[in-house]
Amino acid sequence: MDTENIKVAVRLRPFNSREKERNATLVINMNGSETRITDPKNAESVHKFNFDYSYWSHDGFKEEENGYFSPDPSHPNCNKYADQKKIFDDLGLGILHNAWEGYNSTMFAYGQTGSGKSWSIVGYGNNKGIVPQFCEKLFEEIEEKKQDPNNATDYQVICSMLELYNEKIRDLLSSTKNENLKICLHPSHGFYVKNLQQIPVKNFEKIKELMNVGTTNRTVAATNMNATSSRAHTMFGITFTQKFENTAGTMSEKSAMINLVDLAGSERASSTGATGDRLKEGAAINKSLFTLGNCISALAKKANGGNIKVPYMDSVLTKLLKNALGGNSKTIMVAAVSPADINYQETLSTLRYVNRAKEIKTMAKINESETDVLIRKLTEEIEQYKTMMKSGNIPMMSDTADLTEEEKRELRKEIEEEYSNILDENNRRIDDIRKTYAERLKEAEERAHQPAEMRKAMVQKKKTVPYIYNLNMDPQLTGHVFYFFENSPISVGKDVENAICLKGPSIAGKHASICQNKNDWTIEPTDSNVRLLVNGVQVTSKTILHHNDRIVFGTTQYYVMVHPKKSARDKTAYPDITFAMAQKEIGIHSGIDMNTLLEEDLLEMLPAIEEVNAISKELDAKKVFSLMLNNQSEVQVQVTDTESDIEWIWSRQEFLNRKYIMQEVYQQFITGENWKLPQDKDPFYDDPTTPYLIGSVEIFLKSLAHGIDTKQVSDIIDCSARKVGTIEVHLIPCGEDSKDLIDSEESFFSEPEERLNKNLHFKIKILQAYGLSNRFTDMYCSFKVYLGETEHKTDKISGTVNPKWNFSKMFSFKMVTKQLIDYLTSETITIKLWGCHRSSKKDNDMTQVPSISEPVQQSEDIEPRANQAKFLMELHILKRKQRKQETKLDAIKQMIELAEKHEKTKLSLKLIKSLFESTTQQEIDANLQLISQEKDDDHGSTSKSLTHADKISSSKVSIRDLRIENTKPVNNSSSCEII
Ligand SMILES: Nc1ncnc2c1ncn2[C@@H]1O[C@H](COP(=O)(O)OP(=O)(O)OP(=O)(O)O)[C@@H](O)[C@H]1O
């Protein structure tokens, strides 16, 4: 038994195009095994993690001619760069070594969508991931061993590949529709998937082929089932068995099960989302990933001595990974992370998630047994279960006194089914042990769903027959579904009798027709209402399809046309078509002006909006979705209830989460399952009493940095940049005792830096809003200040369009820092105004207030208005600075007059300085009174023991000089101009 901790590796990928376009900054730093992540909003907040391996694949590489990413000697991070080979050498070789020893191994990749999980596990093109490298190396080593004439060991490699989506297991290597395989529990072998294809393979080529079949099956499911691959977990299983004669001369077998798992995108796994989406936890979306997190937590607590139940049984994934997590397996977890500031939160939660995993211990043992002993054990188990079933003496049925007869019958049926599964599994295992590898290979060849000739024929056909291939947002799934144009016409649509049968929102029963016209192929919609796009443009009549044209049927089915002969003849250099390109042209043709910063967001959101509207229509959900940009230029979704006219605004993330559930619901709808969900799980439902963001306002804080009070009356702007009302906010410096310091010299600082290391107190008063729509009740404001996480809220007010809150909140800071000064001088606080919709527009019994809102205003208008507020504040600050200077000047004048009155010719520098630094009239008066006591001699004291500073401050200045200085023209053009 080998007890060891789960090994954790973290891998950092390069910036992707979205991150580059947004000028994303790098938030991850790696040094040895240490990984640091810095909060982009607060450079002082750094989280450090120590993992077994930290892989820097962010930069320091170059792309070789064959597409392989290798370390770039000309780059400073060349030595730091971890390429696919390095990852395999560190992690894959260990797994391979374990496999030879007879230890089970599991490796799973965890991380948000697009973080690089598939890159590490499967890889792309020549950048082969762990699975292909492992298989290649395994066969290499087997071949080497076989070269030894004294080696009679029989080596067997068996593969399986499954997809786990929405708690359902799909066999990716099965030619039949194996969409919901059962997971069963075997008393001695743990959980296993019943009827999962276990395919013997004789070489690496065969494995590649199987992986291809698996990916094609994933693609078909992802396109037709309307599911995106990022929501599914993919498990690649390899059973490596060595059958040999042991030293005692009996046959033995050593067997290792290797599971390589590409987990679904983790962004939907966290229990509490920043989106505040009520559906996030309750929905079925990745219940598995959520439970995996719970199991990891429980196991980590257990490892630290806690007595806690591990909830393996709560999801299919955790049942399948039970061994990997807490049992007989050596396990590695790879956290794939994005380097960008925009993914900071997700990356931090990924690092925290896997950080817990490293505390978990597993106990791997070598799986070696004598064949006879194995067979005997399995046969004995079979006999035992058979006897129990025959006699009816089932142990689990002994404690059933409280059950009704019906319940007992049910339970008996379940147990008998379980027993019969165990019998089947044992028989299968005995069969496997008895058969030679050659026999199993032969059987597999016979069963193969795509014999070699068929595959060859397909390759040939692609060279001559025109066809379309699928485009998927996951590049791994692009180009796996083909429809050849062999007969004309070809009907396309949802109905099964179509030659090309496609499923998905907005696909009509009879959608389009593809016809041959001499050497061309044309496409035509069967109805003017169907959504059929060619190169991003809606097609309404017969249109010729050219090589590389993009065709979209409905909202989710994307294809590319291939004209093999024509493209071979013309010499055009055709670009590789990507899903993003196809999406972009749709965006451009839909008339949306894509400013570069938002392009990626829009590209993702536009088709999603189309799809969700189509689903809503088909399910009669009575909701219309539209895209909008808020005044921080973030993409949001406006949801309108077509019956009540009530609107809601969803964040991008909330929309995407809900979209997943809508797709699940739609899937059930089209497969005829019961799809109606209760209100609390309905992705289309929004509680009308949920606060709605009416609008927001930015409040400048600079006056507080100077200690000046300001009353700001600002426009409240909604998410479409329209003015929806005004709000009156008062910023007031105050004393520690909370006394307001209005128009006070005491609180004023000409330069904010003068406040450093002093205390600062102020109040934010939200007085009243004016001219809001009467559609809202329970209106309140919320805001956060500085680094505080607390959201401050006013009371809720209803029954008026001019809610008066008279809210006041005091904020105190001890020892003001430079960061706080910077915040006050350059940042704003966002005050958000919330309200609930009145239940229906028919209830709008309040008199409509004369609209103070201007007609739709574009965001360009907001900027000057915001600038105006800023300008007024700057002006106010300048005036106060000017006033302070004038006060000082007045004090000096008074001083001279008083000195002359008291016939003084000189005044001490100390007194002049004290007068100059006086901030209140009281202090000035006190200093002026001291003039009469001033002596006219040159030094207040002649003591030699005085310090240099004392001497200077006690030195005297002539009144005549002061008068000359003071009467010089004031050279302060800026303040003169402003006044
Ligand atoms: N180490 C890397 N080096 C270079 N490019 C990478 C690396 N990791 C990821 N990428 C790039 O990032 C993209 C997303 O990676 P990948 O498909 O592996 O993410 P994923 O986490 O598996 O996403 P999903 O959850 O959607 O399957 C890939 O297309 C690839 O171009």
The ligand as an SDF file (V2000), in Angstrom:
LIG
                    3D

 31 33  0  0  0  0  0  0  0  0999 V2000
   -0.2660   26.1060  -22.7690 N   0  0  0  0  0  0  0  0  0  0  0  0
   -0.8190   26.6960  -23.8240 C   0  0  0  0  0  0  0  0  0  0  0  0
   -0.0650   27.2000  -24.8000 N   0  0  0  0  0  0  0  0  0  0  0  0
   -0.6250   27.7930  -25.8720 C   0  0  0  0  0  0  0  0  0  0  0  0
   -1.9430   27.9620  -26.0430 N   0  0  0  0  0  0  0  0  0  0  0  0
   -2.7520   27.4800  -25.1060 C   0  0  0  0  0  0  0  0  0  0  0  0
   -2.2450   26.8260  -23.9440 C   0  0  0  0  0  0  0  0  0  0  0  0
   -3.2930   26.4600  -23.1850 N   0  0  0  0  0  0  0  0  0  0  0  0
   -4.3910   26.8650  -23.8380 C   0  0  0  0  0  0  0  0  0  0  0  0
   -4.0880   27.4830  -24.9780 N   0  0  0  0  0  0  0  0  0  0  0  0
   -5.0270   28.1150  -25.9280 C   0  0  0  0  0  0  0  0  0  0  0  0
   -6.2190   28.4360  -25.2390 O   0  0  0  0  0  0  0  0  0  0  0  0
   -7.3580   27.9130  -25.9220 C   0  0  0  0  0  0  0  0  0  0  0  0
   -8.2620   27.2640  -24.8990 C   0  0  0  0  0  0  0  0  0  0  0  0
   -7.6250   26.1360  -24.3780 O   0  0  0  0  0  0  0  0  0  0  0  0
   -8.3950   24.8000  -24.0840 P   0  0  0  0  0  0  0  0  0  0  0  0
   -9.3410   24.4390  -25.1730 O   0  0  0  0  0  0  0  0  0  0  0  0
   -7.3820   23.8060  -23.6890 O   0  0  0  0  0  0  0  0  0  0  0  0
   -9.2250   25.2710  -22.8360 O   0  0  0  0  0  0  0  0  0  0  0  0
  -10.2180   24.4050  -21.9560 P   0  0  0  0  0  0  0  0  0  0  0  0
   -9.9690   24.8160  -20.5580 O   0  0  0  0  0  0  0  0  0  0  0  0
  -10.1010   22.9720  -22.2660 O   0  0  0  0  0  0  0  0  0  0  0  0
  -11.5960   24.9650  -22.4660 O   0  0  0  0  0  0  0  0  0  0  0  0
  -13.0150   24.2020  -22.4580 P   0  0  0  0  0  0  0  0  0  0  0  0
  -13.4470   24.1540  -21.0330 O   0  0  0  0  0  0  0  0  0  0  0  0
  -13.8550   25.0880  -23.3140 O   0  0  0  0  0  0  0  0  0  0  0  0
  -12.8020   22.8620  -23.0550 O   0  0  0  0  0  0  0  0  0  0  0  0
   -6.8510   26.9300  -26.9560 C   0  0  0  0  0  0  0  0  0  0  0  0
   -7.4740   27.1340  -28.1810 O   0  0  0  0  0  0  0  0  0  0  0  0
   -5.3820   27.2360  -27.0830 C   0  0  0  0  0  0  0  0  0  0  0  0
   -5.1790   28.0150  -28.2550 O   0  0  0  0  0  0  0  0  0  0  0  0
  1  2  1  0
  2  3  1  0
  2  7  2  0
  3  4  2  0
  4  5  1  0
  5  6  2  0
  6  7  1  0
  6 10  1  0
  7  8  1  0
  8  9  2  0
  9 10  1  0
 10 11  1  0
 11 12  1  0
 11 30  1  0
 12 13  1  0
 13 14  1  0
 13 28  1  0
 14 15  1  0
 15 16  1  0
 16 17  2  0
 16 18  1  0
 16 19  1  0
 19 20  1  0
 20 21  2  0
 20 22  1  0
 20 23  1  0
 23 24  1  0
 24 25  2  0
 24 26  1  0
 24 27  1  0
 28 29  1  0
 28 30  1  0
 30 31  1  0
M  END
$$$$
